[in-house]
Amino acid sequence: MTAPPPQEAVENLDETTKDVYRENFRLSESLTYHVQEGEELSRRNRELEEANRQLVEEKELHNVVVREKILQAKAHAQEAKELQAKVRSMEHSLSHVVREFEHERGAIGRLARRELDEVRRIADRLRENLERKSVEMRHIKRLAQHVLDQRSDLERFFMDALDHVREQAAAQKDEARRRARADYNRRMRA
């Protein structure tokens, strides 16, 4: 900005030139104000963009974790199905063996009962594992839904914040124009 001319030089100017000088001085001050406001808005915008970038990275990380947990849950579910099929197959085989060797009850009957008890213990463990896996899967689904809900809430918050900043900037700009116009009108009446 240039320094204002000496007061006596301004007083020697005719009235129109004085008005032009005053208008130029006022416009210069207004330009300085708007440049500062623009810099402040740019700084705030950079801060919001950085925060948004960090949230996007966090969201991507959460998505990766959720995908991994879903894949694990699917693998566990598949394993549980295979194990259940094995249990059914083993139970079927065992019952077939028991029917086939029914006449040899002695030692073979005791052996078959031991095997049956072992299969039942395995089946019970597998059922317990299946139940645990089912509980884990429900928990993972709830966590995934919670992550999605949080992401939606954060996106809404940042969109609202951005809209709020834009509205404030527009309101400040309008207020500055109104004041400048009122100041100009007051000067012109004086």
mmCIF file of the C-alpha atoms, coordinates in Angstrom:
data_MODEL
# 
_entry.id   MODEL 
# 
loop_
_atom_site.group_PDB 
_atom_site.id 
_atom_site.type_symbol 
_atom_site.label_atom_id 
_atom_site.label_alt_id 
_atom_site.label_comp_id 
_atom_site.label_asym_id 
_atom_site.label_entity_id 
_atom_site.label_seq_id 
_atom_site.pdbx_PDB_ins_code 
_atom_site.Cartn_x 
_atom_site.Cartn_y 
_atom_site.Cartn_z 
_atom_site.occupancy 
_atom_site.B_iso_or_equiv 
_atom_site.pdbx_formal_charge 
_atom_site.auth_seq_id 
_atom_site.auth_comp_id 
_atom_site.auth_asym_id 
_atom_site.auth_atom_id 
_atom_site.pdbx_PDB_model_num 
ATOM 1   C CA . MET A 1 1   ? 0.000   0.000    0.000  1.00 0.00 ? 1   MET A CA 1 
ATOM 2   C CA . THR A 1 2   ? 1.173   3.546    -0.626 1.00 0.00 ? 2   THR A CA 1 
ATOM 3   C CA . ALA A 1 3   ? 1.375   6.013    2.210  1.00 0.00 ? 3   ALA A CA 1 
ATOM 4   C CA . PRO A 1 4   ? -1.360  8.670    2.233  1.00 0.00 ? 4   PRO A CA 1 
ATOM 5   C CA . PRO A 1 5   ? -0.275  12.059   0.830  1.00 0.00 ? 5   PRO A CA 1 
ATOM 6   C CA . PRO A 1 6   ? 0.315   14.949   3.222  1.00 0.00 ? 6   PRO A CA 1 
ATOM 7   C CA . GLN A 1 7   ? -2.803  16.635   4.602  1.00 0.00 ? 7   GLN A CA 1 
ATOM 8   C CA . GLU A 1 8   ? -2.159  19.998   2.959  1.00 0.00 ? 8   GLU A CA 1 
ATOM 9   C CA . ALA A 1 9   ? -1.872  18.338   -0.480 1.00 0.00 ? 9   ALA A CA 1 
ATOM 10  C CA . VAL A 1 10  ? -5.296  16.808   0.055  1.00 0.00 ? 10  VAL A CA 1 
ATOM 11  C CA . GLU A 1 11  ? -6.749  20.158   1.146  1.00 0.00 ? 11  GLU A CA 1 
ATOM 12  C CA . ASN A 1 12  ? -5.503  21.827   -2.067 1.00 0.00 ? 12  ASN A CA 1 
ATOM 13  C CA . LEU A 1 13  ? -7.442  19.365   -4.248 1.00 0.00 ? 13  LEU A CA 1 
ATOM 14  C CA . ASP A 1 14  ? -10.869 20.236   -5.615 1.00 0.00 ? 14  ASP A CA 1 
ATOM 15  C CA . GLU A 1 15  ? -13.917 18.560   -4.088 1.00 0.00 ? 15  GLU A CA 1 
ATOM 16  C CA . THR A 1 16  ? -14.331 15.881   -6.794 1.00 0.00 ? 16  THR A CA 1 
ATOM 17  C CA . THR A 1 17  ? -10.679 14.872   -6.517 1.00 0.00 ? 17  THR A CA 1 
ATOM 18  C CA . LYS A 1 18  ? -11.036 14.752   -2.736 1.00 0.00 ? 18  LYS A CA 1 
ATOM 19  C CA . ASP A 1 19  ? -14.038 12.446   -3.132 1.00 0.00 ? 19  ASP A CA 1 
ATOM 20  C CA . VAL A 1 20  ? -12.059 10.234   -5.510 1.00 0.00 ? 20  VAL A CA 1 
ATOM 21  C CA . TYR A 1 21  ? -9.120  10.240   -3.069 1.00 0.00 ? 21  TYR A CA 1 
ATOM 22  C CA . ARG A 1 22  ? -11.392 9.311    -0.134 1.00 0.00 ? 22  ARG A CA 1 
ATOM 23  C CA . GLU A 1 23  ? -13.058 6.582    -2.207 1.00 0.00 ? 23  GLU A CA 1 
ATOM 24  C CA . ASN A 1 24  ? -9.644  5.197    -3.229 1.00 0.00 ? 24  ASN A CA 1 
ATOM 25  C CA . PHE A 1 25  ? -8.494  5.220    0.390  1.00 0.00 ? 25  PHE A CA 1 
ATOM 26  C CA . ARG A 1 26  ? -11.680 3.466    1.530  1.00 0.00 ? 26  ARG A CA 1 
ATOM 27  C CA . LEU A 1 27  ? -11.376 0.887    -1.283 1.00 0.00 ? 27  LEU A CA 1 
ATOM 28  C CA . SER A 1 28  ? -7.760  0.267    -0.322 1.00 0.00 ? 28  SER A CA 1 
ATOM 29  C CA . GLU A 1 29  ? -8.756  -0.418   3.300  1.00 0.00 ? 29  GLU A CA 1 
ATOM 30  C CA . SER A 1 30  ? -11.612 -2.638   2.123  1.00 0.00 ? 30  SER A CA 1 
ATOM 31  C CA . LEU A 1 31  ? -9.243  -4.569   -0.165 1.00 0.00 ? 31  LEU A CA 1 
ATOM 32  C CA . THR A 1 32  ? -6.825  -5.105   2.737  1.00 0.00 ? 32  THR A CA 1 
ATOM 33  C CA . TYR A 1 33  ? -9.671  -6.392   4.902  1.00 0.00 ? 33  TYR A CA 1 
ATOM 34  C CA . HIS A 1 34  ? -10.931 -8.766   2.197  1.00 0.00 ? 34  HIS A CA 1 
ATOM 35  C CA . VAL A 1 35  ? -7.436  -10.106  1.475  1.00 0.00 ? 35  VAL A CA 1 
ATOM 36  C CA . GLN A 1 36  ? -6.987  -10.861  5.187  1.00 0.00 ? 36  GLN A CA 1 
ATOM 37  C CA . GLU A 1 37  ? -10.404 -12.526  5.334  1.00 0.00 ? 37  GLU A CA 1 
ATOM 38  C CA . GLY A 1 38  ? -9.521  -14.588  2.232  1.00 0.00 ? 38  GLY A CA 1 
ATOM 39  C CA . GLU A 1 39  ? -6.264  -15.726  3.801  1.00 0.00 ? 39  GLU A CA 1 
ATOM 40  C CA . GLU A 1 40  ? -8.052  -16.693  7.029  1.00 0.00 ? 40  GLU A CA 1 
ATOM 41  C CA . LEU A 1 41  ? -10.690 -18.653  5.088  1.00 0.00 ? 41  LEU A CA 1 
ATOM 42  C CA . SER A 1 42  ? -7.951  -20.375  3.043  1.00 0.00 ? 42  SER A CA 1 
ATOM 43  C CA . ARG A 1 43  ? -6.131  -21.335  6.247  1.00 0.00 ? 43  ARG A CA 1 
ATOM 44  C CA . ARG A 1 44  ? -9.330  -22.697  7.785  1.00 0.00 ? 44  ARG A CA 1 
ATOM 45  C CA . ASN A 1 45  ? -10.131 -24.561  4.568  1.00 0.00 ? 45  ASN A CA 1 
ATOM 46  C CA . ARG A 1 46  ? -6.672  -26.197  4.600  1.00 0.00 ? 46  ARG A CA 1 
ATOM 47  C CA . GLU A 1 47  ? -7.234  -27.266  8.218  1.00 0.00 ? 47  GLU A CA 1 
ATOM 48  C CA . LEU A 1 48  ? -10.610 -28.776  7.338  1.00 0.00 ? 48  LEU A CA 1 
ATOM 49  C CA . GLU A 1 49  ? -9.156  -30.547  4.290  1.00 0.00 ? 49  GLU A CA 1 
ATOM 50  C CA . GLU A 1 50  ? -6.389  -32.037  6.449  1.00 0.00 ? 50  GLU A CA 1 
ATOM 51  C CA . ALA A 1 51  ? -8.931  -33.210  9.042  1.00 0.00 ? 51  ALA A CA 1 
ATOM 52  C CA . ASN A 1 52  ? -11.066 -34.666  6.271  1.00 0.00 ? 52  ASN A CA 1 
ATOM 53  C CA . ARG A 1 53  ? -8.034  -36.470  4.779  1.00 0.00 ? 53  ARG A CA 1 
ATOM 54  C CA . GLN A 1 54  ? -7.236  -38.000  8.166  1.00 0.00 ? 54  GLN A CA 1 
ATOM 55  C CA . LEU A 1 55  ? -10.840 -39.148  8.588  1.00 0.00 ? 55  LEU A CA 1 
ATOM 56  C CA . VAL A 1 56  ? -10.815 -40.711  5.123  1.00 0.00 ? 56  VAL A CA 1 
ATOM 57  C CA . GLU A 1 57  ? -7.630  -42.606  6.030  1.00 0.00 ? 57  GLU A CA 1 
ATOM 58  C CA . GLU A 1 58  ? -9.198  -43.784  9.292  1.00 0.00 ? 58  GLU A CA 1 
ATOM 59  C CA . LYS A 1 59  ? -12.338 -44.841  7.443  1.00 0.00 ? 59  LYS A CA 1 
ATOM 60  C CA . GLU A 1 60  ? -10.270 -46.828  4.927  1.00 0.00 ? 60  GLU A CA 1 
ATOM 61  C CA . LEU A 1 61  ? -8.387  -48.509  7.774  1.00 0.00 ? 61  LEU A CA 1 
ATOM 62  C CA . HIS A 1 62  ? -11.683 -49.376  9.493  1.00 0.00 ? 62  HIS A CA 1 
ATOM 63  C CA . ASN A 1 63  ? -13.028 -50.736  6.199  1.00 0.00 ? 63  ASN A CA 1 
ATOM 64  C CA . VAL A 1 64  ? -9.963  -52.964  5.807  1.00 0.00 ? 64  VAL A CA 1 
ATOM 65  C CA . VAL A 1 65  ? -10.380 -54.272  9.365  1.00 0.00 ? 65  VAL A CA 1 
ATOM 66  C CA . VAL A 1 66  ? -14.097 -54.887  8.831  1.00 0.00 ? 66  VAL A CA 1 
ATOM 67  C CA . ARG A 1 67  ? -13.408 -56.717  5.551  1.00 0.00 ? 67  ARG A CA 1 
ATOM 68  C CA . GLU A 1 68  ? -10.801 -58.881  7.248  1.00 0.00 ? 68  GLU A CA 1 
ATOM 69  C CA . LYS A 1 69  ? -13.185 -59.707  10.099 1.00 0.00 ? 69  LYS A CA 1 
ATOM 70  C CA . ILE A 1 70  ? -15.951 -60.526  7.622  1.00 0.00 ? 70  ILE A CA 1 
ATOM 71  C CA . LEU A 1 71  ? -13.605 -62.810  5.678  1.00 0.00 ? 71  LEU A CA 1 
ATOM 72  C CA . GLN A 1 72  ? -12.549 -64.483  8.923  1.00 0.00 ? 72  GLN A CA 1 
ATOM 73  C CA . ALA A 1 73  ? -16.171 -64.908  9.933  1.00 0.00 ? 73  ALA A CA 1 
ATOM 74  C CA . LYS A 1 74  ? -16.984 -66.463  6.556  1.00 0.00 ? 74  LYS A CA 1 
ATOM 75  C CA . ALA A 1 75  ? -14.007 -68.803  6.866  1.00 0.00 ? 75  ALA A CA 1 
ATOM 76  C CA . HIS A 1 76  ? -15.104 -69.779  10.377 1.00 0.00 ? 76  HIS A CA 1 
ATOM 77  C CA . ALA A 1 77  ? -18.656 -70.337  9.206  1.00 0.00 ? 77  ALA A CA 1 
ATOM 78  C CA . GLN A 1 78  ? -17.414 -72.513  6.343  1.00 0.00 ? 78  GLN A CA 1 
ATOM 79  C CA . GLU A 1 79  ? -15.170 -74.444  8.717  1.00 0.00 ? 79  GLU A CA 1 
ATOM 80  C CA . ALA A 1 80  ? -18.108 -74.907  11.093 1.00 0.00 ? 80  ALA A CA 1 
ATOM 81  C CA . LYS A 1 81  ? -20.261 -76.238  8.248  1.00 0.00 ? 81  LYS A CA 1 
ATOM 82  C CA . GLU A 1 82  ? -17.545 -78.658  7.244  1.00 0.00 ? 82  GLU A CA 1 
ATOM 83  C CA . LEU A 1 83  ? -17.098 -79.761  10.830 1.00 0.00 ? 83  LEU A CA 1 
ATOM 84  C CA . GLN A 1 84  ? -20.840 -80.247  11.248 1.00 0.00 ? 84  GLN A CA 1 
ATOM 85  C CA . ALA A 1 85  ? -20.870 -82.350  8.078  1.00 0.00 ? 85  ALA A CA 1 
ATOM 86  C CA . LYS A 1 86  ? -17.972 -84.348  9.459  1.00 0.00 ? 86  LYS A CA 1 
ATOM 87  C CA . VAL A 1 87  ? -19.828 -84.814  12.742 1.00 0.00 ? 87  VAL A CA 1 
ATOM 88  C CA . ARG A 1 88  ? -22.950 -85.976  10.939 1.00 0.00 ? 88  ARG A CA 1 
ATOM 89  C CA . SER A 1 89  ? -20.871 -88.267  8.780  1.00 0.00 ? 89  SER A CA 1 
ATOM 90  C CA . MET A 1 90  ? -19.053 -89.661  11.796 1.00 0.00 ? 90  MET A CA 1 
ATOM 91  C CA . GLU A 1 91  ? -22.289 -90.153  13.725 1.00 0.00 ? 91  GLU A CA 1 
ATOM 92  C CA . HIS A 1 92  ? -23.799 -91.906  10.735 1.00 0.00 ? 92  HIS A CA 1 
ATOM 93  C CA . SER A 1 93  ? -20.737 -94.095  10.301 1.00 0.00 ? 93  SER A CA 1 
ATOM 94  C CA . LEU A 1 94  ? -20.648 -94.896  13.972 1.00 0.00 ? 94  LEU A CA 1 
ATOM 95  C CA . SER A 1 95  ? -24.287 -95.891  14.112 1.00 0.00 ? 95  SER A CA 1 
ATOM 96  C CA . HIS A 1 96  ? -23.782 -98.051  11.024 1.00 0.00 ? 96  HIS A CA 1 
ATOM 97  C CA . VAL A 1 97  ? -20.810 -99.741  12.666 1.00 0.00 ? 97  VAL A CA 1 
ATOM 98  C CA . VAL A 1 98  ? -22.844 -100.275 15.843 1.00 0.00 ? 98  VAL A CA 1 
ATOM 99  C CA . ARG A 1 99  ? -25.686 -101.928 13.885 1.00 0.00 ? 99  ARG A CA 1 
ATOM 100 C CA . GLU A 1 100 ? -23.299 -104.040 11.874 1.00 0.00 ? 100 GLU A CA 1 
ATOM 101 C CA . PHE A 1 101 ? -21.453 -105.394 14.874 1.00 0.00 ? 101 PHE A CA 1 
ATOM 102 C CA . GLU A 1 102 ? -24.384 -105.598 17.239 1.00 0.00 ? 102 GLU A CA 1 
ATOM 103 C CA . HIS A 1 103 ? -23.949 -109.331 17.731 1.00 0.00 ? 103 HIS A CA 1 
ATOM 104 C CA . GLU A 1 104 ? -20.366 -108.752 18.958 1.00 0.00 ? 104 GLU A CA 1 
ATOM 105 C CA . ARG A 1 105 ? -21.409 -106.683 21.930 1.00 0.00 ? 105 ARG A CA 1 
ATOM 106 C CA . GLY A 1 106 ? -18.572 -107.486 24.241 1.00 0.00 ? 106 GLY A CA 1 
ATOM 107 C CA . ALA A 1 107 ? -15.349 -105.742 23.481 1.00 0.00 ? 107 ALA A CA 1 
ATOM 108 C CA . ILE A 1 108 ? -16.529 -104.203 20.263 1.00 0.00 ? 108 ILE A CA 1 
ATOM 109 C CA . GLY A 1 109 ? -19.581 -102.724 22.046 1.00 0.00 ? 109 GLY A CA 1 
ATOM 110 C CA . ARG A 1 110 ? -17.375 -101.086 24.681 1.00 0.00 ? 110 ARG A CA 1 
ATOM 111 C CA . LEU A 1 111 ? -15.066 -99.731  21.983 1.00 0.00 ? 111 LEU A CA 1 
ATOM 112 C CA . ALA A 1 112 ? -18.001 -98.391  20.021 1.00 0.00 ? 112 ALA A CA 1 
ATOM 113 C CA . ARG A 1 113 ? -19.399 -96.684  23.127 1.00 0.00 ? 113 ARG A CA 1 
ATOM 114 C CA . ARG A 1 114 ? -16.019 -95.058  23.775 1.00 0.00 ? 114 ARG A CA 1 
ATOM 115 C CA . GLU A 1 115 ? -15.850 -93.854  20.187 1.00 0.00 ? 115 GLU A CA 1 
ATOM 116 C CA . LEU A 1 116 ? -19.411 -92.602  20.382 1.00 0.00 ? 116 LEU A CA 1 
ATOM 117 C CA . ASP A 1 117 ? -18.649 -90.716  23.584 1.00 0.00 ? 117 ASP A CA 1 
ATOM 118 C CA . GLU A 1 118 ? -15.568 -89.174  21.965 1.00 0.00 ? 118 GLU A CA 1 
ATOM 119 C CA . VAL A 1 119 ? -17.533 -88.155  18.885 1.00 0.00 ? 119 VAL A CA 1 
ATOM 120 C CA . ARG A 1 120 ? -20.201 -86.624  21.092 1.00 0.00 ? 120 ARG A CA 1 
ATOM 121 C CA . ARG A 1 121 ? -17.566 -84.708  23.026 1.00 0.00 ? 121 ARG A CA 1 
ATOM 122 C CA . ILE A 1 122 ? -16.125 -83.484  19.740 1.00 0.00 ? 122 ILE A CA 1 
ATOM 123 C CA . ALA A 1 123 ? -19.620 -82.646  18.528 1.00 0.00 ? 123 ALA A CA 1 
ATOM 124 C CA . ASP A 1 124 ? -20.305 -80.753  21.764 1.00 0.00 ? 124 ASP A CA 1 
ATOM 125 C CA . ARG A 1 125 ? -17.023 -78.883  21.410 1.00 0.00 ? 125 ARG A CA 1 
ATOM 126 C CA . LEU A 1 126 ? -17.790 -78.158  17.787 1.00 0.00 ? 126 LEU A CA 1 
ATOM 127 C CA . ARG A 1 127 ? -21.270 -76.959  18.678 1.00 0.00 ? 127 ARG A CA 1 
ATOM 128 C CA . GLU A 1 128 ? -19.793 -74.760  21.394 1.00 0.00 ? 128 GLU A CA 1 
ATOM 129 C CA . ASN A 1 129 ? -17.221 -73.478  18.903 1.00 0.00 ? 129 ASN A CA 1 
ATOM 130 C CA . LEU A 1 130 ? -19.999 -72.893  16.401 1.00 0.00 ? 130 LEU A CA 1 
ATOM 131 C CA . GLU A 1 131 ? -22.021 -70.992  18.995 1.00 0.00 ? 131 GLU A CA 1 
ATOM 132 C CA . ARG A 1 132 ? -18.955 -68.905  19.932 1.00 0.00 ? 132 ARG A CA 1 
ATOM 133 C CA . LYS A 1 133 ? -18.273 -68.239  16.279 1.00 0.00 ? 133 LYS A CA 1 
ATOM 134 C CA . SER A 1 134 ? -21.908 -67.258  15.761 1.00 0.00 ? 134 SER A CA 1 
ATOM 135 C CA . VAL A 1 135 ? -21.708 -64.869  18.713 1.00 0.00 ? 135 VAL A CA 1 
ATOM 136 C CA . GLU A 1 136 ? -18.449 -63.454  17.338 1.00 0.00 ? 136 GLU A CA 1 
ATOM 137 C CA . MET A 1 137 ? -20.008 -63.060  13.930 1.00 0.00 ? 137 MET A CA 1 
ATOM 138 C CA . ARG A 1 138 ? -22.999 -61.186  15.372 1.00 0.00 ? 138 ARG A CA 1 
ATOM 139 C CA . HIS A 1 139 ? -20.564 -59.005  17.333 1.00 0.00 ? 139 HIS A CA 1 
ATOM 140 C CA . ILE A 1 140 ? -18.511 -58.312  14.197 1.00 0.00 ? 140 ILE A CA 1 
ATOM 141 C CA . LYS A 1 141 ? -21.681 -57.390  12.311 1.00 0.00 ? 141 LYS A CA 1 
ATOM 142 C CA . ARG A 1 142 ? -22.675 -54.985  15.113 1.00 0.00 ? 142 ARG A CA 1 
ATOM 143 C CA . LEU A 1 143 ? -19.174 -53.477  15.086 1.00 0.00 ? 143 LEU A CA 1 
ATOM 144 C CA . ALA A 1 144 ? -19.275 -53.107  11.315 1.00 0.00 ? 144 ALA A CA 1 
ATOM 145 C CA . GLN A 1 145 ? -22.664 -51.383  11.542 1.00 0.00 ? 145 GLN A CA 1 
ATOM 146 C CA . HIS A 1 146 ? -21.335 -49.151  14.322 1.00 0.00 ? 146 HIS A CA 1 
ATOM 147 C CA . VAL A 1 147 ? -18.313 -48.191  12.189 1.00 0.00 ? 147 VAL A CA 1 
ATOM 148 C CA . LEU A 1 148 ? -20.601 -47.398  9.258  1.00 0.00 ? 148 LEU A CA 1 
ATOM 149 C CA . ASP A 1 149 ? -22.884 -45.307  11.507 1.00 0.00 ? 149 ASP A CA 1 
ATOM 150 C CA . GLN A 1 150 ? -19.904 -43.390  12.911 1.00 0.00 ? 150 GLN A CA 1 
ATOM 151 C CA . ARG A 1 151 ? -18.569 -42.754  9.432  1.00 0.00 ? 151 ARG A CA 1 
ATOM 152 C CA . SER A 1 152 ? -21.964 -41.390  8.333  1.00 0.00 ? 152 SER A CA 1 
ATOM 153 C CA . ASP A 1 153 ? -22.144 -39.169  11.436 1.00 0.00 ? 153 ASP A CA 1 
ATOM 154 C CA . LEU A 1 154 ? -18.642 -37.815  10.799 1.00 0.00 ? 154 LEU A CA 1 
ATOM 155 C CA . GLU A 1 155 ? -19.401 -37.117  7.155  1.00 0.00 ? 155 GLU A CA 1 
ATOM 156 C CA . ARG A 1 156 ? -22.574 -35.241  8.142  1.00 0.00 ? 156 ARG A CA 1 
ATOM 157 C CA . PHE A 1 157 ? -20.667 -33.292  10.796 1.00 0.00 ? 157 PHE A CA 1 
ATOM 158 C CA . PHE A 1 158 ? -17.978 -32.176  8.368  1.00 0.00 ? 158 PHE A CA 1 
ATOM 159 C CA . MET A 1 159 ? -20.478 -31.288  5.665  1.00 0.00 ? 159 MET A CA 1 
ATOM 160 C CA . ASP A 1 160 ? -22.448 -29.236  8.238  1.00 0.00 ? 160 ASP A CA 1 
ATOM 161 C CA . ALA A 1 161 ? -19.224 -27.581  9.442  1.00 0.00 ? 161 ALA A CA 1 
ATOM 162 C CA . LEU A 1 162 ? -18.219 -26.727  5.883  1.00 0.00 ? 162 LEU A CA 1 
ATOM 163 C CA . ASP A 1 163 ? -21.680 -25.282  5.159  1.00 0.00 ? 163 ASP A CA 1 
ATOM 164 C CA . HIS A 1 164 ? -21.515 -23.285  8.389  1.00 0.00 ? 164 HIS A CA 1 
ATOM 165 C CA . VAL A 1 165 ? -18.108 -21.829  7.444  1.00 0.00 ? 165 VAL A CA 1 
ATOM 166 C CA . ARG A 1 166 ? -19.400 -20.915  3.999  1.00 0.00 ? 166 ARG A CA 1 
ATOM 167 C CA . GLU A 1 167 ? -22.476 -19.251  5.489  1.00 0.00 ? 167 GLU A CA 1 
ATOM 168 C CA . GLN A 1 168 ? -20.357 -17.298  7.967  1.00 0.00 ? 168 GLN A CA 1 
ATOM 169 C CA . ALA A 1 169 ? -17.989 -16.183  5.208  1.00 0.00 ? 169 ALA A CA 1 
ATOM 170 C CA . ALA A 1 170 ? -20.913 -15.021  3.082  1.00 0.00 ? 170 ALA A CA 1 
ATOM 171 C CA . ALA A 1 171 ? -22.500 -13.251  6.067  1.00 0.00 ? 171 ALA A CA 1 
ATOM 172 C CA . GLN A 1 172 ? -19.229 -11.498  6.921  1.00 0.00 ? 172 GLN A CA 1 
ATOM 173 C CA . LYS A 1 173 ? -18.773 -10.470  3.313  1.00 0.00 ? 173 LYS A CA 1 
ATOM 174 C CA . ASP A 1 174 ? -22.339 -9.110   3.185  1.00 0.00 ? 174 ASP A CA 1 
ATOM 175 C CA . GLU A 1 175 ? -21.819 -7.298   6.510  1.00 0.00 ? 175 GLU A CA 1 
ATOM 176 C CA . ALA A 1 176 ? -18.578 -5.746   5.231  1.00 0.00 ? 176 ALA A CA 1 
ATOM 177 C CA . ARG A 1 177 ? -20.330 -4.577   2.063  1.00 0.00 ? 177 ARG A CA 1 
ATOM 178 C CA . ARG A 1 178 ? -23.209 -3.154   4.088  1.00 0.00 ? 178 ARG A CA 1 
ATOM 179 C CA . ARG A 1 179 ? -20.862 -1.278   6.384  1.00 0.00 ? 179 ARG A CA 1 
ATOM 180 C CA . ALA A 1 180 ? -18.793 -0.033   3.492  1.00 0.00 ? 180 ALA A CA 1 
ATOM 181 C CA . ARG A 1 181 ? -21.930 1.140    1.705  1.00 0.00 ? 181 ARG A CA 1 
ATOM 182 C CA . ALA A 1 182 ? -23.240 2.810    4.888  1.00 0.00 ? 182 ALA A CA 1 
ATOM 183 C CA . ASP A 1 183 ? -19.852 4.438    5.482  1.00 0.00 ? 183 ASP A CA 1 
ATOM 184 C CA . TYR A 1 184 ? -19.703 5.599    1.888  1.00 0.00 ? 184 TYR A CA 1 
ATOM 185 C CA . ASN A 1 185 ? -23.276 6.992    2.085  1.00 0.00 ? 185 ASN A CA 1 
ATOM 186 C CA . ARG A 1 186 ? -22.460 8.740    5.376  1.00 0.00 ? 186 ARG A CA 1 
ATOM 187 C CA . ARG A 1 187 ? -19.365 10.305   3.838  1.00 0.00 ? 187 ARG A CA 1 
ATOM 188 C CA . MET A 1 188 ? -21.230 11.360   0.754  1.00 0.00 ? 188 MET A CA 1 
ATOM 189 C CA . ARG A 1 189 ? -23.878 13.085   2.888  1.00 0.00 ? 189 ARG A CA 1 
ATOM 190 C CA . ALA A 1 190 ? -21.245 14.893   4.938  1.00 0.00 ? 190 ALA A CA 1 
# 
